[in-house]
Amino acid sequence: MATVGGQASHAPMTRDEKRVIFASSLGTVFEWYDFYLAGSLAAYISKSFFSGVNPTAAFIFTLLGFAAGFAVRPFGAIVFGRLGDLVGRKHTFLVTIVIMGSSTFVVGFLPGYAAIGFASPVIFIAMRLLQGLALGGEYGGAATYVAEHAPTGRRGFYTSWIQTTATLGLFLSLLVILGVRTSVGEEQFAAWGWRIPFVASILLLAVSVWIRLRLDESPAFQRIKAAGKVSKAPLAEAFGQWKNLKIVLLALVGLTAGQAVVWYTGQLYTLFFLTQTLKVDGA
């Protein structure tokens, strides 16, 4: 690495590095798309899966179902993070994307409360838990995979692309919802059209699996595995010492929690408040 004018200059990004970033980011965008659908379509979900109670309670239960996905995300990061450390990033990528896409697809065909009773909300919440587990493993796994392909001094820039995927996934979900609702009309969208974005996730799953099957394993992981240095107890090494654990807790409570409250309040709960409390027409 040379310096020009007192600033570090880097070699241009290679074709393989661009492919890794694109493939990792695209798959993660699709996972965020799946994850956000339940929030963006909460009003329709509450009427279908939670119609056995009054509308206010139904909407609250829908929000709790959406929140269930967040509750298990840390466990997904732990489970799939450990799996990635033991068997490799590529295999973990495939598992998380299949779980996410499949669970979203199931929601699209899930019968409502009127058809199967309490089994409907129970299955919906179970699918949300699976989505949360998958996203918990996907997000950190994608960042790790990209970081392990990055040259010295470029990890921050390379992994920054992964940080854009949440916003892109939200935009994609809203665009698909808007397109479907415009195509079928508000009445048909409320009746059955809201399910189409969930069903469409199977197409995104197929694209994601095809792309990720073409990826190679992380070179850093391959070197560690070849040298016989793969950790036998990655969780104990990462969290077994207080000096590491306190940094994780500080980042979780001091940084991530506050950002998450602001983000989801602004992007999703505002929509709920406008349509459910102020009765603004969502069409």
C-alpha positions as CSV (number, residue, x, y, z in Angstrom):
1,M,0.0,0.0,0.0
2,A,1.5,3.3,-1.1
3,T,0.7,6.8,0.0
4,V,-0.3,9.7,-2.2
5,G,-0.4,13.2,-0.8
6,G,-0.2,11.8,2.7
7,Q,-3.2,9.6,2.2
8,A,-3.3,5.8,1.8
9,S,-4.0,4.5,-1.7
10,H,-5.4,1.1,-2.4
11,A,-5.4,-1.3,-5.3
12,P,-8.7,-1.3,-7.2
13,M,-11.3,-3.8,-6.2
14,T,-10.9,-7.1,-8.1
15,R,-13.6,-8.8,-10.0
16,D,-13.8,-11.6,-7.5
17,E,-14.1,-9.2,-4.6
18,K,-16.9,-7.4,-6.4
19,R,-18.7,-10.7,-6.9
20,V,-18.3,-11.6,-3.2
21,I,-19.7,-8.2,-2.1
22,F,-22.6,-8.3,-4.6
23,A,-23.6,-11.9,-3.9
24,S,-23.4,-11.5,-0.1
25,S,-25.3,-8.2,-0.2
26,L,-28.0,-9.3,-2.6
27,G,-28.8,-12.4,-0.5
28,T,-29.0,-10.3,2.6
29,V,-31.2,-7.8,0.9
30,F,-33.6,-10.7,0.1
31,E,-33.6,-11.8,3.7
32,W,-34.4,-8.3,5.0
33,Y,-37.2,-8.2,2.4
34,D,-38.7,-11.4,3.9
35,F,-38.2,-10.1,7.4
36,Y,-39.9,-6.7,6.8
37,L,-43.0,-8.0,5.0
38,A,-44.6,-8.9,8.3
39,G,-44.3,-5.4,9.6
40,S,-45.4,-3.6,6.4
41,L,-48.4,-5.9,6.1
42,A,-49.3,-6.1,9.7
43,A,-52.8,-4.6,9.2
44,Y,-53.7,-7.4,6.8
45,I,-52.0,-10.1,8.9
46,S,-54.0,-9.1,12.0
47,K,-57.3,-9.5,10.1
48,S,-56.4,-12.9,8.7
49,F,-54.4,-14.7,11.4
50,F,-55.7,-13.0,14.6
51,S,-59.4,-12.5,13.8
52,G,-60.5,-14.5,16.8
53,V,-60.1,-11.5,19.0
54,N,-61.2,-7.9,18.8
55,P,-59.3,-5.7,16.3
56,T,-57.2,-3.9,18.8
57,A,-56.0,-7.1,20.5
58,A,-55.5,-8.6,17.0
59,F,-53.2,-5.8,16.0
60,I,-51.2,-6.0,19.3
61,F,-50.7,-9.7,18.8
62,T,-49.6,-9.0,15.3
63,L,-47.0,-6.6,16.5
64,L,-45.9,-9.1,19.2
65,G,-45.5,-11.7,16.4
66,F,-43.3,-9.2,14.5
67,A,-41.3,-8.6,17.6
68,A,-40.8,-12.3,18.1
69,G,-38.4,-12.3,15.2
70,F,-36.2,-9.8,17.0
71,A,-36.2,-11.8,20.2
72,V,-34.5,-14.8,18.6
73,R,-32.0,-12.9,16.4
74,P,-29.2,-13.0,19.0
75,F,-29.7,-16.8,19.3
76,G,-29.6,-17.1,15.5
77,A,-26.3,-15.2,15.5
78,I,-24.9,-17.5,18.2
79,V,-26.1,-20.7,16.5
80,F,-25.2,-19.9,13.0
81,G,-22.1,-18.0,14.0
82,R,-20.8,-21.2,15.7
83,L,-21.8,-23.3,12.7
84,G,-19.9,-20.9,10.4
85,D,-16.8,-21.2,12.6
86,L,-17.0,-25.0,12.6
87,V,-18.0,-25.9,9.0
88,G,-17.5,-22.7,7.0
89,R,-19.3,-19.5,5.9
90,K,-20.7,-20.8,2.6
91,H,-22.7,-23.7,4.1
92,T,-24.1,-21.5,6.8
93,F,-25.2,-19.0,4.1
94,L,-27.2,-21.6,2.3
95,V,-28.9,-22.8,5.5
96,T,-30.0,-19.3,6.6
97,I,-31.3,-18.3,3.2
98,V,-33.3,-21.5,2.8
99,I,-34.8,-21.1,6.3
100,M,-35.8,-17.5,5.7
101,G,-37.2,-18.0,2.2
102,S,-39.1,-21.2,3.1
103,S,-40.7,-19.7,6.3
104,T,-41.8,-16.6,4.4
105,F,-43.3,-18.7,1.6
106,V,-45.3,-20.7,4.2
107,V,-46.8,-17.5,5.5
108,G,-48.1,-16.7,2.0
109,F,-50.2,-19.9,1.9
110,L,-51.0,-20.1,5.6
111,P,-54.8,-20.4,6.1
112,G,-56.4,-17.8,8.3
113,Y,-58.0,-18.1,11.7
114,A,-61.4,-18.6,10.2
115,A,-60.1,-21.8,8.5
116,I,-57.9,-23.5,11.1
117,G,-58.5,-21.6,14.3
118,F,-55.6,-21.0,16.8
119,A,-53.2,-23.0,14.6
120,S,-53.1,-20.0,12.3
121,P,-51.5,-17.5,14.7
122,V,-49.3,-20.2,16.2
123,I,-47.9,-21.2,12.9
124,F,-47.4,-17.6,11.9
125,I,-45.4,-16.8,15.1
126,A,-43.4,-20.0,14.6
127,M,-42.5,-18.8,11.1
128,R,-41.5,-15.4,12.5
129,L,-39.2,-17.2,15.0
130,L,-37.5,-19.1,12.2
131,Q,-37.1,-15.8,10.2
132,G,-35.5,-14.2,13.2
133,L,-33.1,-17.1,13.7
134,A,-32.1,-17.0,10.0
135,L,-31.6,-13.3,9.9
136,G,-29.6,-13.4,13.1
137,G,-27.2,-15.8,11.4
138,E,-27.3,-14.2,8.0
139,Y,-26.4,-10.6,8.8
140,G,-23.3,-11.2,10.9
141,G,-22.3,-14.1,8.6
142,A,-22.4,-12.0,5.5
143,A,-20.3,-9.3,7.1
144,T,-17.8,-11.9,8.3
145,Y,-17.6,-13.5,4.9
146,V,-17.0,-10.2,3.1
147,A,-14.4,-9.1,5.7
148,E,-12.5,-12.3,5.2
149,H,-12.2,-11.5,1.5
150,A,-11.1,-7.9,2.1
151,P,-7.5,-6.8,1.8
152,T,-5.7,-5.1,4.7
153,G,-7.1,-1.7,5.5
154,R,-10.3,-2.2,3.5
155,R,-12.5,-4.2,5.8
156,G,-14.6,-1.2,6.8
157,F,-15.3,-0.2,3.3
158,Y,-16.1,-3.7,2.0
159,T,-18.4,-4.6,4.9
160,S,-20.2,-1.2,4.7
161,W,-22.0,-2.6,1.7
162,I,-23.7,-5.2,4.0
163,Q,-24.9,-2.3,6.2
164,T,-27.0,-1.0,3.3
165,T,-28.9,-4.2,2.9
166,A,-31.5,-3.4,5.6
167,T,-32.6,-0.2,3.9
168,L,-32.6,-1.8,0.5
169,G,-34.6,-4.8,1.8
170,L,-37.2,-2.4,3.2
171,F,-37.5,-0.5,0.0
172,L,-37.8,-3.7,-2.0
173,S,-40.6,-5.0,0.2
174,L,-42.5,-1.7,-0.1
175,L,-42.0,-1.6,-3.9
176,V,-43.3,-5.1,-4.3
177,I,-46.3,-4.3,-2.0
178,L,-47.1,-1.2,-4.0
179,G,-46.8,-3.0,-7.3
180,V,-49.1,-5.8,-6.3
181,R,-51.7,-3.5,-4.7
182,T,-51.7,-1.3,-7.8
183,S,-52.1,-4.3,-10.1
184,V,-54.9,-6.1,-8.3
185,G,-56.7,-3.2,-6.6
186,E,-57.2,-2.4,-2.9
187,E,-60.2,-4.7,-2.5
188,Q,-58.5,-7.8,-3.9
189,F,-55.3,-6.9,-2.2
190,A,-57.0,-6.9,1.2
191,A,-58.7,-10.2,0.4
192,W,-55.8,-12.2,-0.9
193,G,-53.3,-10.0,-2.8
194,W,-51.3,-9.2,0.3
195,R,-50.1,-12.8,0.3
196,I,-48.4,-12.4,-3.1
197,P,-45.2,-10.7,-1.7
198,F,-44.8,-13.6,0.7
199,V,-45.2,-16.2,-2.0
200,A,-42.8,-14.3,-4.3
201,S,-40.1,-14.9,-1.8
202,I,-39.7,-18.4,-3.3
203,L,-38.3,-16.7,-6.5
204,L,-35.9,-14.7,-4.5
205,L,-34.8,-17.8,-2.6
206,A,-34.1,-19.6,-5.9
207,V,-31.9,-16.7,-7.1
208,S,-30.1,-16.5,-3.8
209,V,-29.3,-20.2,-3.6
210,W,-28.1,-20.2,-7.2
211,I,-25.8,-17.2,-6.5
212,R,-24.4,-18.6,-3.3
213,L,-23.7,-22.1,-4.7
214,R,-21.3,-20.3,-7.1
215,L,-19.4,-18.7,-4.2
216,D,-16.2,-20.2,-2.8
217,E,-15.5,-20.7,0.8
218,S,-13.8,-17.8,2.6
219,P,-10.0,-17.9,1.9
220,A,-9.3,-16.9,5.5
221,F,-11.4,-19.9,6.8
222,Q,-9.8,-22.2,4.3
223,R,-6.3,-21.3,5.6
224,I,-7.4,-21.8,9.2
225,K,-9.0,-25.1,8.4
226,A,-5.9,-26.3,6.4
227,A,-3.7,-25.4,9.4
228,G,-5.9,-27.3,11.8
229,K,-6.6,-24.1,13.8
230,V,-10.4,-24.2,13.6
231,S,-11.8,-23.4,17.0
232,K,-13.4,-26.3,18.9
233,A,-15.3,-24.0,21.2
234,P,-15.9,-20.6,19.4
235,L,-18.6,-19.5,21.8
236,A,-16.4,-20.0,24.9
237,E,-13.5,-18.2,23.2
238,A,-15.7,-15.2,22.2
239,F,-17.9,-14.8,25.3
240,G,-16.1,-16.9,28.0
241,Q,-14.0,-13.9,29.2
242,W,-15.6,-10.9,30.8
243,K,-13.4,-8.4,28.9
244,N,-15.0,-9.7,25.6
245,L,-18.5,-10.1,27.0
246,K,-18.7,-6.6,28.4
247,I,-17.8,-5.1,25.0
248,V,-20.6,-7.1,23.4
249,L,-23.1,-6.0,26.0
250,L,-22.0,-2.4,25.7
251,A,-22.4,-2.5,21.9
252,L,-25.8,-4.2,22.2
253,V,-27.3,-1.9,24.9
254,G,-25.4,1.3,24.2
255,L,-25.4,1.3,20.4
256,T,-27.6,-1.2,18.7
257,A,-30.7,-1.0,21.0
258,G,-31.1,2.7,20.7
259,Q,-30.6,2.7,16.9
260,A,-33.1,-0.1,16.5
261,V,-35.8,1.8,18.5
262,V,-35.4,4.9,16.3
263,W,-35.2,2.9,13.0
264,Y,-38.3,0.7,13.6
265,T,-40.3,3.4,15.1
266,G,-39.7,5.7,12.1
267,Q,-40.0,3.0,9.4
268,L,-42.7,0.7,10.6
269,Y,-44.6,1.9,13.7
270,T,-45.3,5.3,12.1
271,L,-47.2,3.4,9.4
272,F,-49.2,1.5,12.1
273,F,-50.1,4.7,13.9
274,L,-51.2,6.5,10.8
275,T,-53.4,3.7,9.6
276,Q,-54.7,2.2,12.8
277,T,-55.0,5.2,15.2
278,L,-55.4,8.2,12.9
279,K,-57.3,6.2,10.3
280,V,-55.3,7.5,7.4
281,D,-56.2,5.8,4.1
282,G,-53.3,3.5,3.3
283,A,-54.3,3.1,-0.3
